[in-house]
Amino acid sequence: MKILVTGLCTLHWGRLEYGNIGNYYIIEPLFRELHRVFPDSEINTTFQMTEGFAKRENITVLPMELYYAWQENDIENAQKDYAAAKELIADPHSHAATPYTDLLKETSVVINMSGDMWGDNAEHVGHGRFFVDLLKMRTAQLLGVKTVLFGVTPGPFSDSKTMDLAKEVYENFDLIINREPTSTKNLNKWGFHSAHVKDFACPAFLYTPELTEVQSAEAESVISSLQGEKKVVGFTIGGFNMPVGPYDMWPREDSQYKVFAEIIEYMMNNLNVKVALISHTNGFELPPQFKLIPGRDYPILDQLRKVVLKRGIVKNPEDLVCISTPHLPCVTKTIIGHFDMMVTGRVHASVAAVSQFVPTVFLTYEESFIPSSKMYGFANLAGMGEFVCRPSDGDEIKRKIHEVFSRLPEIKSRLQSRIPEVQKLSAAAFDELKNI
């Protein structure tokens, strides 16, 4: 049996392993669970993983051009795939073919991994990406290949040019696995209907760091530098949480950090805690001189720290720390697991926290330019839905932080009870694949 893993999570070399840390939390369990459920399968993917990852996880990396490669002919190629499929349906003796349809002839199931990009948000990553994805999926469906929309937070959908095709593709998926229940409610609201929708949990809840001796020492160095008499609160935000878009705007005015600065001042002065600003993204320099470098969240956090210090309100400035060294996902999650509490605008940083029973306050994306309900979905799934806040509402965030901080043992216990159930849901999503 051959499985094709593709979708909007298809990114350039290294991005899934060394870029957005949350991506790796998803990708490693994804391939391991597929091998668990289908031990004799051959897994191909358009995800551009490193040679080491491909060998370790027993997958075959295909050219990105088979799906989407940020080239002028991406849409044209997808339209050719779709046209070839329609011709083959009309005339089984036709010799119509493309590299993608040839691949599909040898494929039993296509698993579409698109995270929160299956809809409008795909356009932030590349022109016409969602349209291309729809054509690729419909091509597979027309050729009789089983298709699964897996572990997604779909929508919103506002492009009238793709709406009808999106609904057609959605209705023809053999299985749709949403990674949190809020998405299913939203899809019904938007008029997307299917009898094949199941709610499970994100594969990221299954990610368990496996550290080498060197990585363990790296994590311990950071953890020990933060430890002391005061409790440590981890804090992370990115461009999606800022009051002004686009999310990758740079440079930014100090005034844009006002709400976040006030929150940190409140925690340090009123709760008497140490605050650790930690980036949940990395960058990297390409081989042959490969090395990790700070990602796009780090400059935002570094500027936030400087804004707080310039305001001169915190009583103990030395208790505001910005972790400047980039770390691999296994190290980053290990560090997060040693915080007493977490405040995060990054969804998978919240997964890193709650999956290690760290009480957490969740900040949504700024809806004016990145509409997304996934933070509500993930928080509800973890049994923490009452601790979700809008990033623009400083008073609400302070209230939630105070409530969580005053109930740390109780909330930790709640997570210890709930998270094992969420992890069972994550694994059950892969078992569900056997039914198709």
Secondary structure, DSSP 8 states (H G I E B T S, - for coil): -EEEEESTT--STTHHHHTBHHHHHHHHHHHHHHHHHSTT-EEEESS---HHHHHHHT-EE--GGGT--S-TTHHHHHHHHHHHHHHHHH-TT-----HHHHHHHT-SEEEEE-TT-TTGGGGGTSTTHHHHHHHHHHHHHHTT-EEEEEEE-------HHHHHHHHHHHHH-SEEEESSTHHHHHHHHTT---TTEEE---GGGG------HHHHHHHHHHHHHH-SSS-EEEEE--GGGSSSS-TT--S--GGGGHHHHHHHHHHHHHS--EEEE--SBEEEE-TTS-EEEE-THHHHHHHHHHHHHHHT--S-GGGEEE--S---HHHHHHHHTT-SEEEESSHHHHHHHHTTT--EEEE---TTTS---HHHHHHHHTT-GGGEE-TT-HHHHHHHHHHHHTTHHHHHHHHHHHHHHHHHHHHHHHHHGGG-
